[in-house]
């Protein structure tokens, strides 16, 4: 991937007939907007972090459900064994 060069962009726009101030302003806006782009690596890292958080939440939920089911089975066993 080629890095964006605002000076080259300004020169290209000037060569196409734009005023230097306009060309510089456009090149600056384009350069600033590139900072907001997401790269594949950044996206992958963020997705992995989100997946890890969801797996931890899922594990906690399953642990809670298993504990609740175990408690219910124990209560039912206790009630049935007293009869």
GIBEL-V701883 format. One record per pair of residues at least 24 apart in sequence whose C-alpha atoms are under 6 Angstrom apart, sorted by the first residue. I is the first residue (numbers start at 1). J is the second residue. If there is no record, write none. Layout:
i=(I & I)
j=(J & J)
//
This chain:
none
//
